[in-house]
Amino acid sequence: MVNSKLAGFTLVELIVVILLVSIVSVYASSRYFGASSVDSHLIESELLSSLRLTQLRAMHRNGFCGRWLVEANQAAHVSPSKSSNVCVSSIRDSGVENDTLDSSFVDAGLNGTVLSLTTNNATNYIDFNSLGRPAQCTTSSCQLRWTVSSGASGLICINTEGGIYAC
């Protein structure tokens, strides 16, 4: 019998190579689909939820302010102060009364996010009426731009009928 040695890889060598390739691919994929994409998706979801909550509150609570305000990379639903029935036009610091800011407060500045609101009359707020329609977006849709510090950005549109969606 002729003793012939077959050339090839052993099972241990194959397992080590597959393990190394999988570790490198997991590391590389986390660079492309890492925290920045998660952050941008979370910011977009948070802003959409806050806008829709303000719209729903305006539809269900007549006589109250249905204003969603953007100021200094923060966004919040604001309610009238107890002393008057006028909408608040600025987000104040932590010393604010409990009836002005509520659970729809979005502090995007903590995540390095820049918010900018584009309305027809250049205000930094959107007032929803009892039908859920924005007062500042009567002739064309309003846009809310956001940019995360990593470079990811997005756009939220509010059409004239009150539809709120990522565009």
Rosetta constraint file for C-alpha pairs under 8 A:
AtomPair CA 9 CA 13 HARMONIC 6.14 0.50
AtomPair CA 9 CA 14 HARMONIC 6.59 0.50
AtomPair CA 10 CA 14 HARMONIC 6.44 0.50
AtomPair CA 11 CA 15 HARMONIC 6.26 0.50
AtomPair CA 12 CA 16 HARMONIC 6.23 0.50
AtomPair CA 13 CA 17 HARMONIC 6.26 0.50
AtomPair CA 14 CA 18 HARMONIC 6.18 0.50
AtomPair CA 15 CA 19 HARMONIC 6.05 0.50
AtomPair CA 16 CA 20 HARMONIC 6.19 0.50
AtomPair CA 17 CA 21 HARMONIC 6.16 0.50
AtomPair CA 18 CA 22 HARMONIC 6.13 0.50
AtomPair CA 19 CA 23 HARMONIC 6.29 0.50
AtomPair CA 20 CA 24 HARMONIC 6.29 0.50
AtomPair CA 21 CA 25 HARMONIC 6.12 0.50
AtomPair CA 22 CA 26 HARMONIC 6.14 0.50
AtomPair CA 23 CA 27 HARMONIC 6.32 0.50
AtomPair CA 24 CA 28 HARMONIC 6.15 0.50
AtomPair CA 25 CA 29 HARMONIC 5.99 0.50
AtomPair CA 26 CA 30 HARMONIC 6.23 0.50
AtomPair CA 27 CA 31 HARMONIC 6.79 0.50
AtomPair CA 28 CA 32 HARMONIC 6.93 0.50
AtomPair CA 29 CA 33 HARMONIC 5.97 0.50
AtomPair CA 29 CA 34 HARMONIC 7.57 0.50
AtomPair CA 30 CA 34 HARMONIC 4.63 0.50
AtomPair CA 33 CA 37 HARMONIC 6.01 0.50
AtomPair CA 33 CA 38 HARMONIC 7.81 0.50
AtomPair CA 34 CA 38 HARMONIC 6.70 0.50
AtomPair CA 35 CA 39 HARMONIC 5.87 0.50
AtomPair CA 36 CA 40 HARMONIC 6.15 0.50
AtomPair CA 36 CA 148 HARMONIC 7.76 0.50
AtomPair CA 36 CA 150 HARMONIC 6.20 0.50
AtomPair CA 36 CA 152 HARMONIC 7.19 0.50
AtomPair CA 37 CA 41 HARMONIC 6.20 0.50
AtomPair CA 37 CA 152 HARMONIC 7.31 0.50
AtomPair CA 38 CA 42 HARMONIC 6.11 0.50
AtomPair CA 39 CA 43 HARMONIC 6.09 0.50
AtomPair CA 39 CA 111 HARMONIC 7.86 0.50
AtomPair CA 39 CA 148 HARMONIC 7.69 0.50
AtomPair CA 40 CA 44 HARMONIC 6.17 0.50
AtomPair CA 40 CA 148 HARMONIC 6.46 0.50
AtomPair CA 40 CA 152 HARMONIC 6.42 0.50
AtomPair CA 40 CA 153 HARMONIC 7.02 0.50
AtomPair CA 40 CA 154 HARMONIC 7.78 0.50
AtomPair CA 41 CA 45 HARMONIC 6.16 0.50
AtomPair CA 42 CA 46 HARMONIC 5.98 0.50
AtomPair CA 43 CA 47 HARMONIC 6.11 0.50
AtomPair CA 43 CA 108 HARMONIC 7.30 0.50
AtomPair CA 44 CA 48 HARMONIC 6.13 0.50
AtomPair CA 44 CA 154 HARMONIC 7.26 0.50
AtomPair CA 44 CA 156 HARMONIC 7.85 0.50
AtomPair CA 44 CA 166 HARMONIC 7.70 0.50
AtomPair CA 45 CA 49 HARMONIC 6.06 0.50
AtomPair CA 46 CA 50 HARMONIC 6.13 0.50
AtomPair CA 46 CA 106 HARMONIC 7.20 0.50
AtomPair CA 47 CA 51 HARMONIC 6.16 0.50
AtomPair CA 47 CA 106 HARMONIC 7.15 0.50
AtomPair CA 48 CA 52 HARMONIC 6.14 0.50
AtomPair CA 48 CA 156 HARMONIC 7.53 0.50
AtomPair CA 48 CA 164 HARMONIC 7.12 0.50
AtomPair CA 48 CA 165 HARMONIC 7.11 0.50
AtomPair CA 48 CA 166 HARMONIC 7.77 0.50
AtomPair CA 49 CA 53 HARMONIC 6.01 0.50
AtomPair CA 49 CA 104 HARMONIC 7.88 0.50
AtomPair CA 50 CA 54 HARMONIC 6.26 0.50
AtomPair CA 50 CA 76 HARMONIC 7.32 0.50
AtomPair CA 50 CA 77 HARMONIC 7.44 0.50
AtomPair CA 50 CA 104 HARMONIC 5.01 0.50
AtomPair CA 50 CA 105 HARMONIC 7.33 0.50
AtomPair CA 50 CA 106 HARMONIC 7.53 0.50
AtomPair CA 51 CA 55 HARMONIC 6.23 0.50
AtomPair CA 51 CA 68 HARMONIC 6.79 0.50
AtomPair CA 51 CA 77 HARMONIC 7.92 0.50
AtomPair CA 51 CA 164 HARMONIC 7.56 0.50
AtomPair CA 52 CA 56 HARMONIC 6.13 0.50
AtomPair CA 52 CA 164 HARMONIC 7.04 0.50
AtomPair CA 53 CA 57 HARMONIC 6.14 0.50
AtomPair CA 53 CA 104 HARMONIC 7.19 0.50
AtomPair CA 54 CA 58 HARMONIC 6.20 0.50
AtomPair CA 54 CA 66 HARMONIC 6.18 0.50
AtomPair CA 54 CA 67 HARMONIC 7.02 0.50
AtomPair CA 54 CA 68 HARMONIC 6.42 0.50
AtomPair CA 54 CA 77 HARMONIC 5.76 0.50
AtomPair CA 54 CA 104 HARMONIC 7.72 0.50
AtomPair CA 54 CA 128 HARMONIC 7.71 0.50
AtomPair CA 55 CA 59 HARMONIC 6.35 0.50
AtomPair CA 55 CA 66 HARMONIC 6.82 0.50
AtomPair CA 55 CA 128 HARMONIC 5.86 0.50
AtomPair CA 55 CA 132 HARMONIC 5.37 0.50
AtomPair CA 55 CA 133 HARMONIC 7.91 0.50
AtomPair CA 56 CA 60 HARMONIC 6.26 0.50
AtomPair CA 56 CA 132 HARMONIC 6.89 0.50
AtomPair CA 57 CA 61 HARMONIC 5.82 0.50
AtomPair CA 57 CA 66 HARMONIC 6.77 0.50
AtomPair CA 58 CA 62 HARMONIC 6.81 0.50
AtomPair CA 58 CA 64 HARMONIC 7.14 0.50
AtomPair CA 58 CA 65 HARMONIC 6.92 0.50
AtomPair CA 58 CA 66 HARMONIC 4.54 0.50
AtomPair CA 58 CA 128 HARMONIC 5.98 0.50
AtomPair CA 58 CA 129 HARMONIC 6.06 0.50
AtomPair CA 58 CA 130 HARMONIC 5.55 0.50
AtomPair CA 58 CA 131 HARMONIC 7.94 0.50
AtomPair CA 58 CA 132 HARMONIC 6.61 0.50
AtomPair CA 59 CA 128 HARMONIC 7.87 0.50
AtomPair CA 59 CA 129 HARMONIC 6.71 0.50
AtomPair CA 59 CA 130 HARMONIC 4.20 0.50
AtomPair CA 59 CA 131 HARMONIC 5.68 0.50
AtomPair CA 59 CA 132 HARMONIC 5.60 0.50
AtomPair CA 60 CA 130 HARMONIC 7.14 0.50
AtomPair CA 61 CA 130 HARMONIC 7.77 0.50
AtomPair CA 62 CA 130 HARMONIC 6.59 0.50
AtomPair CA 64 CA 79 HARMONIC 6.75 0.50
AtomPair CA 64 CA 80 HARMONIC 6.53 0.50
AtomPair CA 64 CA 85 HARMONIC 7.24 0.50
AtomPair CA 65 CA 78 HARMONIC 7.05 0.50
AtomPair CA 65 CA 79 HARMONIC 5.24 0.50
AtomPair CA 65 CA 80 HARMONIC 5.68 0.50
AtomPair CA 65 CA 85 HARMONIC 7.65 0.50
AtomPair CA 65 CA 86 HARMONIC 7.35 0.50
AtomPair CA 65 CA 87 HARMONIC 5.57 0.50
AtomPair CA 65 CA 127 HARMONIC 7.68 0.50
AtomPair CA 66 CA 77 HARMONIC 7.27 0.50
AtomPair CA 66 CA 78 HARMONIC 7.16 0.50
AtomPair CA 66 CA 79 HARMONIC 7.00 0.50
AtomPair CA 66 CA 127 HARMONIC 5.45 0.50
AtomPair CA 66 CA 128 HARMONIC 5.16 0.50
AtomPair CA 66 CA 129 HARMONIC 6.77 0.50
AtomPair CA 67 CA 77 HARMONIC 5.81 0.50
AtomPair CA 67 CA 78 HARMONIC 5.65 0.50
AtomPair CA 67 CA 79 HARMONIC 7.23 0.50
AtomPair CA 67 CA 87 HARMONIC 7.03 0.50
AtomPair CA 67 CA 125 HARMONIC 6.55 0.50
AtomPair CA 67 CA 126 HARMONIC 5.55 0.50
AtomPair CA 67 CA 127 HARMONIC 4.33 0.50
AtomPair CA 67 CA 128 HARMONIC 6.32 0.50
AtomPair CA 68 CA 75 HARMONIC 6.98 0.50
AtomPair CA 68 CA 76 HARMONIC 5.63 0.50
AtomPair CA 68 CA 77 HARMONIC 4.52 0.50
AtomPair CA 68 CA 78 HARMONIC 6.30 0.50
AtomPair CA 68 CA 125 HARMONIC 5.48 0.50
AtomPair CA 68 CA 126 HARMONIC 5.20 0.50
AtomPair CA 68 CA 127 HARMONIC 6.42 0.50
AtomPair CA 69 CA 75 HARMONIC 5.41 0.50
AtomPair CA 69 CA 76 HARMONIC 5.44 0.50
AtomPair CA 69 CA 77 HARMONIC 6.35 0.50
AtomPair CA 69 CA 78 HARMONIC 7.00 0.50
AtomPair CA 69 CA 89 HARMONIC 7.27 0.50
AtomPair CA 69 CA 90 HARMONIC 7.36 0.50
AtomPair CA 69 CA 91 HARMONIC 7.57 0.50
AtomPair CA 69 CA 124 HARMONIC 6.12 0.50
AtomPair CA 69 CA 125 HARMONIC 4.21 0.50
AtomPair CA 69 CA 126 HARMONIC 6.50 0.50
AtomPair CA 70 CA 74 HARMONIC 5.63 0.50
AtomPair CA 70 CA 75 HARMONIC 4.37 0.50
AtomPair CA 70 CA 76 HARMONIC 6.83 0.50
AtomPair CA 70 CA 115 HARMONIC 7.40 0.50
AtomPair CA 70 CA 116 HARMONIC 7.45 0.50
AtomPair CA 70 CA 117 HARMONIC 7.02 0.50
AtomPair CA 70 CA 124 HARMONIC 5.44 0.50
AtomPair CA 70 CA 125 HARMONIC 5.89 0.50
AtomPair CA 71 CA 75 HARMONIC 6.34 0.50
AtomPair CA 71 CA 90 HARMONIC 6.92 0.50
AtomPair CA 71 CA 91 HARMONIC 6.54 0.50
AtomPair CA 71 CA 124 HARMONIC 6.88 0.50
AtomPair CA 72 CA 109 HARMONIC 7.70 0.50
AtomPair CA 72 CA 115 HARMONIC 7.96 0.50
AtomPair CA 73 CA 107 HARMONIC 6.73 0.50
AtomPair CA 73 CA 108 HARMONIC 5.66 0.50
AtomPair CA 73 CA 109 HARMONIC 5.13 0.50
AtomPair CA 73 CA 113 HARMONIC 6.91 0.50
AtomPair CA 73 CA 114 HARMONIC 5.56 0.50
AtomPair CA 73 CA 115 HARMONIC 5.12 0.50
AtomPair CA 73 CA 116 HARMONIC 7.74 0.50
AtomPair CA 74 CA 91 HARMONIC 7.98 0.50
AtomPair CA 74 CA 105 HARMONIC 7.49 0.50
AtomPair CA 74 CA 106 HARMONIC 5.65 0.50
AtomPair CA 74 CA 107 HARMONIC 4.59 0.50
AtomPair CA 74 CA 108 HARMONIC 5.61 0.50
AtomPair CA 74 CA 109 HARMONIC 6.51 0.50
AtomPair CA 74 CA 115 HARMONIC 7.47 0.50
AtomPair CA 75 CA 105 HARMONIC 5.89 0.50
AtomPair CA 75 CA 106 HARMONIC 5.03 0.50
AtomPair CA 75 CA 107 HARMONIC 6.54 0.50
AtomPair CA 75 CA 108 HARMONIC 7.65 0.50
AtomPair CA 76 CA 91 HARMONIC 7.68 0.50
AtomPair CA 76 CA 101 HARMONIC 6.58 0.50
AtomPair CA 76 CA 102 HARMONIC 7.42 0.50
AtomPair CA 76 CA 104 HARMONIC 5.71 0.50
AtomPair CA 76 CA 105 HARMONIC 4.25 0.50
AtomPair CA 76 CA 106 HARMONIC 6.02 0.50
AtomPair CA 77 CA 100 HARMONIC 7.98 0.50
AtomPair CA 77 CA 101 HARMONIC 6.39 0.50
AtomPair CA 77 CA 102 HARMONIC 6.70 0.50
AtomPair CA 77 CA 104 HARMONIC 5.99 0.50
AtomPair CA 77 CA 105 HARMONIC 6.64 0.50
AtomPair CA 78 CA 87 HARMONIC 7.11 0.50
AtomPair CA 78 CA 88 HARMONIC 6.34 0.50
AtomPair CA 78 CA 100 HARMONIC 5.16 0.50
AtomPair CA 78 CA 101 HARMONIC 5.48 0.50
AtomPair CA 78 CA 102 HARMONIC 7.38 0.50
AtomPair CA 79 CA 87 HARMONIC 6.35 0.50
AtomPair CA 79 CA 88 HARMONIC 6.89 0.50
AtomPair CA 79 CA 99 HARMONIC 6.28 0.50
AtomPair CA 79 CA 100 HARMONIC 4.92 0.50
AtomPair CA 79 CA 101 HARMONIC 7.00 0.50
AtomPair CA 80 CA 84 HARMONIC 6.66 0.50
AtomPair CA 80 CA 85 HARMONIC 5.27 0.50
AtomPair CA 80 CA 86 HARMONIC 5.49 0.50
AtomPair CA 80 CA 87 HARMONIC 4.89 0.50
AtomPair CA 80 CA 88 HARMONIC 6.19 0.50
AtomPair CA 80 CA 99 HARMONIC 7.45 0.50
AtomPair CA 80 CA 100 HARMONIC 6.58 0.50
AtomPair CA 81 CA 85 HARMONIC 6.54 0.50
AtomPair CA 81 CA 86 HARMONIC 7.13 0.50
AtomPair CA 81 CA 87 HARMONIC 7.49 0.50
AtomPair CA 81 CA 88 HARMONIC 7.33 0.50
AtomPair CA 81 CA 99 HARMONIC 6.58 0.50
AtomPair CA 81 CA 100 HARMONIC 6.35 0.50
AtomPair CA 82 CA 99 HARMONIC 7.52 0.50
AtomPair CA 88 CA 100 HARMONIC 7.54 0.50
AtomPair CA 89 CA 125 HARMONIC 7.80 0.50
AtomPair CA 91 CA 101 HARMONIC 7.98 0.50
AtomPair CA 92 CA 96 HARMONIC 5.95 0.50
AtomPair CA 96 CA 100 HARMONIC 6.85 0.50
AtomPair CA 96 CA 101 HARMONIC 7.55 0.50
AtomPair CA 97 CA 101 HARMONIC 7.55 0.50
AtomPair CA 98 CA 102 HARMONIC 7.29 0.50
AtomPair CA 101 CA 105 HARMONIC 6.68 0.50
AtomPair CA 108 CA 112 HARMONIC 6.80 0.50
AtomPair CA 108 CA 113 HARMONIC 5.24 0.50
AtomPair CA 108 CA 114 HARMONIC 7.15 0.50
AtomPair CA 108 CA 115 HARMONIC 7.52 0.50
AtomPair CA 109 CA 113 HARMONIC 5.16 0.50
AtomPair CA 109 CA 114 HARMONIC 6.69 0.50
AtomPair CA 111 CA 148 HARMONIC 7.24 0.50
AtomPair CA 111 CA 149 HARMONIC 7.63 0.50
AtomPair CA 112 CA 148 HARMONIC 5.88 0.50
AtomPair CA 112 CA 149 HARMONIC 5.08 0.50
AtomPair CA 113 CA 146 HARMONIC 6.52 0.50
AtomPair CA 113 CA 147 HARMONIC 5.39 0.50
AtomPair CA 113 CA 148 HARMONIC 4.38 0.50
AtomPair CA 113 CA 149 HARMONIC 5.93 0.50
AtomPair CA 114 CA 146 HARMONIC 5.43 0.50
AtomPair CA 114 CA 147 HARMONIC 5.19 0.50
AtomPair CA 114 CA 148 HARMONIC 6.58 0.50
AtomPair CA 114 CA 149 HARMONIC 7.89 0.50
AtomPair CA 115 CA 144 HARMONIC 7.10 0.50
AtomPair CA 115 CA 145 HARMONIC 5.81 0.50
AtomPair CA 115 CA 146 HARMONIC 4.57 0.50
AtomPair CA 115 CA 147 HARMONIC 6.82 0.50
AtomPair CA 116 CA 144 HARMONIC 5.81 0.50
AtomPair CA 116 CA 145 HARMONIC 5.21 0.50
AtomPair CA 116 CA 146 HARMONIC 6.42 0.50
AtomPair CA 117 CA 123 HARMONIC 7.82 0.50
AtomPair CA 117 CA 124 HARMONIC 6.02 0.50
AtomPair CA 117 CA 125 HARMONIC 7.55 0.50
AtomPair CA 117 CA 142 HARMONIC 7.66 0.50
AtomPair CA 117 CA 143 HARMONIC 5.99 0.50
AtomPair CA 117 CA 144 HARMONIC 4.45 0.50
AtomPair CA 117 CA 145 HARMONIC 6.29 0.50
AtomPair CA 118 CA 122 HARMONIC 6.36 0.50
AtomPair CA 118 CA 123 HARMONIC 7.59 0.50
AtomPair CA 118 CA 124 HARMONIC 7.69 0.50
AtomPair CA 118 CA 142 HARMONIC 5.78 0.50
AtomPair CA 118 CA 143 HARMONIC 5.13 0.50
AtomPair CA 118 CA 144 HARMONIC 6.13 0.50
AtomPair CA 118 CA 145 HARMONIC 7.89 0.50
AtomPair CA 119 CA 123 HARMONIC 6.28 0.50
AtomPair CA 119 CA 124 HARMONIC 7.77 0.50
AtomPair CA 119 CA 126 HARMONIC 7.92 0.50
AtomPair CA 119 CA 136 HARMONIC 5.95 0.50
AtomPair CA 119 CA 137 HARMONIC 6.41 0.50
AtomPair CA 119 CA 141 HARMONIC 7.68 0.50
AtomPair CA 119 CA 142 HARMONIC 4.84 0.50
AtomPair CA 119 CA 143 HARMONIC 6.70 0.50
AtomPair CA 120 CA 136 HARMONIC 5.91 0.50
AtomPair CA 120 CA 137 HARMONIC 6.12 0.50
AtomPair CA 120 CA 139 HARMONIC 7.67 0.50
AtomPair CA 120 CA 140 HARMONIC 7.27 0.50
AtomPair CA 120 CA 142 HARMONIC 6.92 0.50
AtomPair CA 121 CA 136 HARMONIC 6.54 0.50
AtomPair CA 126 CA 134 HARMONIC 6.17 0.50
AtomPair CA 126 CA 135 HARMONIC 6.85 0.50
AtomPair CA 126 CA 136 HARMONIC 6.08 0.50
AtomPair CA 127 CA 134 HARMONIC 5.48 0.50
AtomPair CA 127 CA 135 HARMONIC 5.49 0.50
AtomPair CA 127 CA 136 HARMONIC 6.88 0.50
AtomPair CA 128 CA 132 HARMONIC 5.33 0.50
AtomPair CA 128 CA 133 HARMONIC 5.30 0.50
AtomPair CA 128 CA 134 HARMONIC 4.42 0.50
AtomPair CA 128 CA 135 HARMONIC 6.07 0.50
AtomPair CA 129 CA 133 HARMONIC 5.57 0.50
AtomPair CA 129 CA 134 HARMONIC 6.48 0.50
AtomPair CA 129 CA 135 HARMONIC 6.96 0.50
AtomPair CA 132 CA 161 HARMONIC 7.64 0.50
AtomPair CA 132 CA 162 HARMONIC 5.61 0.50
AtomPair CA 133 CA 160 HARMONIC 6.57 0.50
AtomPair CA 133 CA 161 HARMONIC 5.33 0.50
AtomPair CA 133 CA 162 HARMONIC 4.34 0.50
AtomPair CA 134 CA 138 HARMONIC 6.98 0.50
AtomPair CA 134 CA 158 HARMONIC 7.81 0.50
AtomPair CA 134 CA 160 HARMONIC 6.76 0.50
AtomPair CA 134 CA 161 HARMONIC 7.53 0.50
AtomPair CA 134 CA 162 HARMONIC 5.99 0.50
AtomPair CA 136 CA 142 HARMONIC 7.52 0.50
AtomPair CA 137 CA 141 HARMONIC 5.30 0.50
AtomPair CA 137 CA 142 HARMONIC 5.54 0.50
AtomPair CA 137 CA 158 HARMONIC 7.45 0.50
AtomPair CA 137 CA 159 HARMONIC 6.75 0.50
AtomPair CA 137 CA 160 HARMONIC 5.31 0.50
AtomPair CA 138 CA 160 HARMONIC 5.16 0.50
AtomPair CA 139 CA 160 HARMONIC 6.69 0.50
AtomPair CA 140 CA 159 HARMONIC 6.79 0.50
AtomPair CA 140 CA 160 HARMONIC 6.11 0.50
AtomPair CA 141 CA 157 HARMONIC 6.50 0.50
AtomPair CA 141 CA 158 HARMONIC 5.41 0.50
AtomPair CA 141 CA 159 HARMONIC 4.19 0.50
AtomPair CA 141 CA 160 HARMONIC 5.58 0.50
AtomPair CA 142 CA 157 HARMONIC 5.76 0.50
AtomPair CA 142 CA 158 HARMONIC 5.16 0.50
AtomPair CA 142 CA 159 HARMONIC 6.47 0.50
AtomPair CA 143 CA 155 HARMONIC 6.60 0.50
AtomPair CA 143 CA 156 HARMONIC 5.63 0.50
AtomPair CA 143 CA 157 HARMONIC 4.62 0.50
AtomPair CA 143 CA 158 HARMONIC 6.36 0.50
AtomPair CA 144 CA 155 HARMONIC 5.68 0.50
AtomPair CA 144 CA 156 HARMONIC 5.00 0.50
AtomPair CA 144 CA 157 HARMONIC 6.43 0.50
AtomPair CA 145 CA 153 HARMONIC 7.41 0.50
AtomPair CA 145 CA 154 HARMONIC 5.93 0.50
AtomPair CA 145 CA 155 HARMONIC 4.68 0.50
AtomPair CA 145 CA 156 HARMONIC 6.51 0.50
AtomPair CA 146 CA 153 HARMONIC 5.54 0.50
AtomPair CA 146 CA 154 HARMONIC 5.46 0.50
AtomPair CA 146 CA 155 HARMONIC 6.46 0.50
AtomPair CA 147 CA 151 HARMONIC 6.45 0.50
AtomPair CA 147 CA 152 HARMONIC 5.84 0.50
AtomPair CA 147 CA 153 HARMONIC 4.09 0.50
AtomPair CA 147 CA 154 HARMONIC 6.51 0.50
AtomPair CA 148 CA 152 HARMONIC 5.31 0.50
AtomPair CA 148 CA 153 HARMONIC 5.96 0.50
AtomPair CA 154 CA 166 HARMONIC 7.65 0.50
AtomPair CA 154 CA 167 HARMONIC 7.76 0.50
AtomPair CA 155 CA 166 HARMONIC 5.99 0.50
AtomPair CA 155 CA 167 HARMONIC 5.59 0.50
AtomPair CA 156 CA 164 HARMONIC 7.16 0.50
AtomPair CA 156 CA 165 HARMONIC 5.75 0.50
AtomPair CA 156 CA 166 HARMONIC 4.40 0.50
AtomPair CA 156 CA 167 HARMONIC 5.58 0.50
AtomPair CA 157 CA 163 HARMONIC 7.88 0.50
AtomPair CA 157 CA 164 HARMONIC 5.88 0.50
AtomPair CA 157 CA 165 HARMONIC 5.55 0.50
AtomPair CA 157 CA 166 HARMONIC 6.09 0.50
AtomPair CA 157 CA 167 HARMONIC 5.97 0.50
AtomPair CA 158 CA 162 HARMONIC 5.98 0.50
AtomPair CA 158 CA 163 HARMONIC 5.46 0.50
AtomPair CA 158 CA 164 HARMONIC 4.61 0.50
AtomPair CA 158 CA 165 HARMONIC 6.67 0.50
AtomPair CA 159 CA 163 HARMONIC 5.29 0.50
AtomPair CA 159 CA 164 HARMONIC 6.83 0.50
